[in-house]
């Protein structure tokens, strides 16, 4: 005779919700069934339920940190195609995914032409950092510097800078893609000076570091910032054809007309 399905009483539901464990109700019936079928003791059953809750909270917390960090949720290590036809140092990439460079407050550059996946790789590292409960902020360079300019107008500049200086991993995407004026150059210099040897900065760029000097308004500040960055930075160079070209839809084959 089949045993009746385990039920969760209203009283237990109320207690779990008061303890802020209400989400465990989603898996509790199947865990009760598993405990019955495997004849688990009370301690083993409790460990199983609490492990589910810890895993759920870790997953939720990681997603919340990734969203706050402005990371693209689709650009993770799992969604990176390791067989993509681009060339890069796989050993160095493997080392970067350990986040040892973040632990040691070093920097990283991901360099290469348009469309080879630099942003994806940078955001994938950001997601790994979020899973490890590190503070992350990711932004495109033009948006970041534009927001800092706007912060000067509403007196939130100091607050914004403190937040950027404090994160464990700052990801600046598409750096030096366009010319930077004196204010943007000064802001970049400030970030580099304050974060040097105390936090990690990751830049992606279509240009080589020596070319960055030419796009910044103040050569002295630019050189000082770049010297600090390069002193500890790992350089991952990605080469190949743009993946966007591979996404171009193919034209359907033309039908051969047949004579009646």
N, C-alpha and C positions, 0 to 999 in steps of 0.2 A: 504494500500500500504506500502510495506517495505521500511524503510528509507535507503538511500545509506550508505554504509560503510564509516566511517570517514577516511579522508586522512590526511597525514602529508605533508605539502608543502616543496619543496626544500629549501625555505628560512628559515623555522623553523628548518629543519635538520641542516642547516649550523650554525644557531645561537646556537643550543644546543651543537654542536661540539665545537664551539669557547668557550663556557662556560664549556667545559669538562663534559658535560651531555649527550654525545652521546649514552651511554648505555641505557639511558631512552627511546630511540627509540624502544627498544625491546618490551616494554610493553605499550608504549604510545597509539597505535591504540585501544587496548582493554580498556584502561582507558578512552579514548575519547568516546567509545561506552557506557561504564558504566555511564559516566557523562551525556550523552544524555538520556539514558533510565531512569535514576533516577533523571533527571533534577537538577543536582548539580550546585550550584553557582560557580562563578570563584574562590573564596577563598577555597572552599571545594575541587574543582578539583585540584588546585595548591597544596594543602596539601597532597592529595592522590599521586600525581606524585612525590613530594619531599620525601614523606615517602618511596616510592618504591626505590628511589635513595639512601637514607640513609641506608635502609636495604641491598641493593646490596653492598654498600661500606663497611658496617660492615662485611658482609659475605666474601667479597674479602680480606679485611684486616686481618680477622681472619685466613683465609687460608694461606695468605702470612706469617703471624707471626708463624703459626704452622709449615710451611715448613722451615723457617729460624731456628726454634727451634729444628729441626730434629725429630719432632714427627711423629709417624706412623699415617697416615691419616685414617687407618681402625680401630685404637684403640681408640674409643671414648666412652663416657658414653652410647650413644644410641646403640652401638654394643656390649656392655657388657651384657651377658646373666645372668640376676639376678637369674634365676632358675638353673644355672650351679651347679652340685653336688660338690661344695666345701663349706667349713665351714669358716666363718669369722664373725667378729662383725659388723652386719649391721648398728647398731646405730653409731659406730665409723666411718664407711665408709660414712654414710650420713653426719656426721659432717665434714669429710675431704672434701667432695664435695662442701661445702660452702666456702672453701678456707679461713676459719677463721685463720687457722694455718699460712697461708702465710701473711695475714694481720698483724698478731702479730709477724712475723719473727721467727716462731717456725719451727722445723723440723718434718720429718715423716720417718718411716721405714715401708716398706711392706716386710714381711718375710714369707718364706714358702718353701716347696720343689719345685723341678723342675716341670714346666708345669701347675701350678695352676692358672696362669693369673696375676702374679705380675706385669709384664711389661705392660700388658693391663691396669690395674688399674692406674699405675703411669702415663702412657701416657694420659689416660682419664682425669686425674687431670690437666695435662699440657694443654690439649685442652680447658678445662674450663678457665684456666688462660689466654690463648690467647684470648678467647672471651671477657675477661675483660680487654684487652689491657695491660696485664702484660708482662714483659720480661721473657722469658723461654728458657732454653737450656737443652736438653736431650741427653744423650750419654751413651753408654756402658762403664763400667769402664776401660776395657783394651784399648779401642780405645781412650778414653779421655786422659789417662796417656801417651799413645804412641804419641799422637799428641803434648802433652806438651814437651815431650822429643825432638821431631823433631823441635819444635819451638825454642829450644835452639841453633840449628844449623843455622837457618836463621835469628837470632836476633829478632824474633817476640814473644819471650816468655813473656815479660812484657805486651805486647798488649793482648795476649791470656789470661793471668791471670786476667788482668783488666776486660776483657769482662765476664769471668766466675764469678768473684767476684761481678760484677754489676747486674747480672740478678736477678729478683725477686724470681724465682723458678729454682733451679738447680736440675735436675733429673739425678742421677747416677745409672744406671742399672747393675745388676749382680756384685754388689760390693763384694770384698773379695772372688771371685770365685777361684782365683789363687793367688799365692804368689806375694807380691809387693816388689820390690827392694828398696834400700835406696832413690833413686831419686823420685820414685813414692810415697813413704811414705811421703817424705818431701813436695811434691806438694799437697798431700791430707791434710796434716797438715796446710799448708799455706791457702788453701781454707777454711778449718774449722775455723781457727783463724780469718780471714778477714771477713767471712760471719756471724760469731756468733752474734746473736741478732740484725743483720742488714738486713738479707735476709734468705730465707727458702731453706733448702737442703733436698731432698727426696732421700732415698737410697732403692733399692730393693736388697735382698740377700737371698741365700739359707742357709746361716749360721746365727746363733744367734750372737748378738753383742759381747759377751765375746770371741767368736771364732775369731773375726776380729783381735784381738791383735796378734794372733799366725801367721797370714799371712803377717804382716807388718814387715819391716826390723828393724826399730828403735823402741823398746818398749816404750821409753820415749815420743817420738813424737806421737806414736800411742795412748798411754793412754791420752795424753793431748787433741788430736783431738777428741777421743771418748767421753771423759768427757764433752766436749762442746756440742757435738751432742746429747748425751743422756739427757742432762739437760733440753732440751725443746721438745724432740721428742715424737710424738705419734707413737705407735707401732701397726700396723695392721697385725695380723698373719692369713695367709690363709692356710688352710689345706685341703687335699683331693687328689684324683687321678689325674695324669697328663691328661690334655685334649687331648694331642697328642696321647695317647693310644686310646681315644675314636674316633679319626680321622682315625684310621687304617681301611683300606677297608676290608669289610667282604668277605669271599669266597663264590662264588655262590653255591647254594645247588647242591649236586651231583645228576645226573639223574639216576633213577633206571632203570637198563637194563631189558627189557622185552623179554621173549623168543618169537620167531616168531611162 
